[in-house]
Amino acid sequence: METVAQKGSRRVKNRQRTAPAAPTLTLAEIMRQRLEEAISAGRLEPGSRLDEQEIALRFGVSRTPVREAFRLLAANNLVELRGRQGATVRAISPHALVEMFQVMAELEGLCARLAARRVTASWSAKINEIHERLVASSSGGDIDHFYDINQEFHEAIYEASRNAFLADQTRRLRNQVAAYRRRVTRMPNRIADTLREHEEIIQAILAHDQERAHRAMRDHVNLLGDNLLDFLAAFG
């Protein structure tokens, strides 16, 4: 007769055999990721048309996953589908962008607030290492490289908030305005201001000062004063 232990062992083995495999990305999801990266990096500019056949040939796939990738991007407000005109990278009006930056500033401010409450000791070394690389890249003249490290900085704070839903929502909005956020980095004195503002954010979080962390991050992301005027002038 089978013992209870043997029955338990058999059930565990059965569960192991029937456990679902780690999810794999479909071809359409892979295409969505690649196109989203190109939009975020500015290689596909706002308002530009997405040629379904050209993209399929470039990536060596059929047009079906490309078409599905367009639908996934449209669901995330990164692409507009215009019937027979095809798909275009979503262009955002200056007024809408200012509103989106305001919301994003509050979301990132909340990430910083929660990080100030929940930050771990090991996080200090991680964020300082990212900031040091950002400082080193600031004099190299490669703004795109600076922007990529800057994004690592913000991702580290999303993670430190320990709120996966908040991090996901913040990331989604950031991705919608990524091409424009990259433009902000190119504004006069923006790199020097970014380094100074990051230092203030780090100090507030490590001091567990929630209000200061929220305010510092919100003001860092939001378009205020001369930054707003310079940003709007770029659309003139």
C-alpha positions in Angstrom: 0.0 0.0 0.0 1.2 3.5 -0.9 2.2 5.5 2.2 1.1 9.1 2.8 4.6 10.3 2.2 4.7 8.4 -1.1 1.4 9.9 -2.1 2.6 13.4 -1.3 5.8 12.8 -3.3 3.8 11.6 -6.2 1.5 14.7 -6.1 4.6 17.0 -6.0 6.1 15.2 -9.0 2.8 15.5 -10.9 2.6 19.2 -10.2 6.1 19.6 -11.4 5.3 17.8 -14.6 2.2 19.8 -15.2 3.6 23.2 -14.1 3.2 25.8 -16.9 6.4 26.7 -18.7 7.8 30.2 -18.5 5.8 32.4 -20.9 7.6 33.0 -24.2 7.0 36.1 -26.3 5.2 35.7 -29.6 6.7 37.1 -32.8 4.2 40.0 -32.6 5.3 40.9 -29.1 9.0 40.7 -30.1 8.2 43.1 -32.9 6.3 45.4 -30.6 9.3 45.5 -28.3 11.7 46.4 -31.1 9.5 49.1 -32.5 8.8 50.5 -29.1 12.6 50.8 -28.5 13.0 52.5 -31.8 10.2 55.0 -31.0 11.7 55.7 -27.5 15.1 56.2 -28.9 13.8 58.6 -31.5 14.8 56.5 -34.5 11.1 56.5 -35.4 10.0 60.1 -34.9 6.5 61.3 -33.9 4.3 61.6 -36.9 6.4 59.3 -39.1 4.6 56.6 -41.1 5.2 53.0 -40.3 5.6 51.0 -43.6 4.3 47.5 -42.8 6.0 45.8 -45.7 9.3 47.6 -45.2 9.4 46.7 -41.5 8.6 43.1 -42.3 11.4 42.9 -44.8 13.9 44.6 -42.4 13.2 42.1 -39.6 12.8 39.1 -41.9 9.2 38.3 -40.8 5.8 38.2 -42.5 3.5 41.1 -42.4 1.1 39.4 -40.0 3.2 39.9 -36.8 4.0 43.4 -37.9 0.4 44.2 -38.2 -0.4 42.7 -34.8 2.6 44.7 -33.3 1.0 47.9 -34.6 -2.2 47.0 -32.8 -0.3 46.4 -29.6 1.5 49.7 -29.9 -1.8 51.4 -30.6 -3.2 49.9 -27.4 -0.4 51.6 -25.5 -1.0 54.9 -27.3 2.4 54.8 -29.1 1.0 54.4 -32.6 -2.1 55.6 -34.4 -4.0 53.4 -36.8 -5.5 55.3 -39.7 -7.3 52.8 -41.8 -6.0 52.8 -45.4 -3.4 55.4 -44.5 -1.7 52.8 -42.3 0.0 53.3 -39.0 2.0 56.4 -37.8 4.0 57.0 -34.7 1.8 59.0 -32.4 2.5 62.8 -32.3 1.4 64.6 -29.2 0.4 68.3 -29.1 2.4 70.7 -26.8 -0.6 71.2 -24.6 -1.2 67.5 -24.1 2.5 66.9 -23.5 2.6 69.4 -20.7 -0.4 67.7 -19.1 1.3 64.3 -19.5 4.5 65.6 -18.0 2.5 66.9 -15.0 1.0 63.5 -14.4 4.3 61.7 -14.9 5.9 64.1 -12.4 3.4 63.1 -9.7 3.8 59.4 -10.5 7.6 59.6 -10.3 7.2 61.7 -7.2 5.2 59.0 -5.6 7.8 56.4 -6.6 10.4 58.6 -4.8 8.2 59.0 -1.8 7.7 55.3 -1.4 11.4 54.7 -2.0 12.2 57.0 0.9 10.1 54.8 3.1 11.2 51.4 1.8 14.8 51.8 0.5 17.3 49.1 1.5 20.9 49.6 2.5 22.1 47.9 -0.6 20.3 50.4 -2.8 22.7 53.2 -1.8 25.6 51.6 -3.6 23.5 50.8 -6.6 22.1 54.3 -7.1 25.5 56.0 -6.4 27.1 53.7 -9.1 24.5 54.8 -11.6 24.9 58.4 -10.7 28.7 58.2 -11.0 28.3 56.8 -14.5 25.9 59.6 -15.4 28.4 62.2 -14.2 31.1 60.6 -16.3 28.9 60.5 -19.4 27.9 64.2 -19.0 31.1 65.5 -20.5 31.3 63.0 -23.3 28.9 64.8 -25.7 26.8 61.7 -26.3 23.4 62.9 -25.2 21.7 59.6 -26.1 24.2 57.7 -23.8 23.5 60.2 -21.0 19.8 59.7 -21.5 20.0 55.9 -21.3 21.9 56.0 -18.0 19.4 58.6 -16.8 16.7 56.1 -17.5 18.5 53.6 -15.4 18.5 56.1 -12.5 14.7 56.4 -12.7 14.2 52.7 -13.1 16.2 52.2 -9.9 13.8 54.5 -8.1 10.7 52.7 -9.5 12.1 49.4 -8.1 13.0 51.0 -4.8 9.3 52.0 -4.4 8.5 48.3 -4.1 5.1 48.9 -5.8 5.0 46.9 -9.0 1.7 48.4 -10.2 2.9 52.0 -9.7 6.2 51.2 -11.5 4.3 49.7 -14.4 2.0 52.6 -14.8 4.8 55.1 -14.5 6.8 53.2 -17.1 3.8 53.1 -19.5 3.4 56.9 -19.4 7.1 57.5 -19.7 7.3 55.3 -22.8 4.5 57.4 -24.4 6.5 60.6 -24.0 10.0 59.1 -24.3 10.9 60.7 -27.6 9.9 64.1 -26.2 11.6 63.5 -22.9 14.8 62.8 -24.8 14.3 66.3 -26.4 14.2 67.8 -22.9 17.7 66.4 -22.2 18.9 68.4 -25.2 17.8 71.7 -23.9 20.5 74.2 -22.7 21.9 73.5 -19.3 19.6 70.5 -18.9 22.4 68.0 -18.3 24.0 70.1 -15.5 20.5 70.6 -13.9 19.8 66.9 -14.1 22.9 66.0 -12.2 22.2 68.6 -9.5 18.6 67.5 -9.2 19.5 63.8 -9.0 21.9 64.5 -6.1 19.0 66.1 -4.2 16.7 63.2 -4.9 19.3 60.7 -3.8 20.0 62.6 -0.6 16.3 62.9 0.2 15.6 59.2 -0.3 18.6 58.0 1.7 17.6 60.4 4.5 14.1 58.8 4.4 12.6 62.2 3.9 9.4 61.4 2.1 8.1 64.9 1.4 11.4 66.2 0.2 11.9 63.1 -2.0 8.5 63.6 -3.6 9.0 67.3 -4.2 12.5 66.9 -5.6 11.4 64.2 -8.0 8.2 66.0 -9.0 10.1 69.2 -9.8 12.8 67.3 -11.6 10.4 65.7 -14.1 7.8 68.5 -14.4 8.3 71.2 -17.0 8.4 74.4 -15.0 9.4 78.0 -15.6 12.2 78.5 -18.2 12.2 74.8 -18.9 8.6 74.9 -20.0 9.2 78.0 -22.2 12.2 76.4 -23.8 10.3 73.2 -24.4 7.3 75.0 -26.0 9.7 77.1 -28.2 11.0 73.9 -29.7 7.6 73.4 -31.3 7.5 76.9 -32.8 
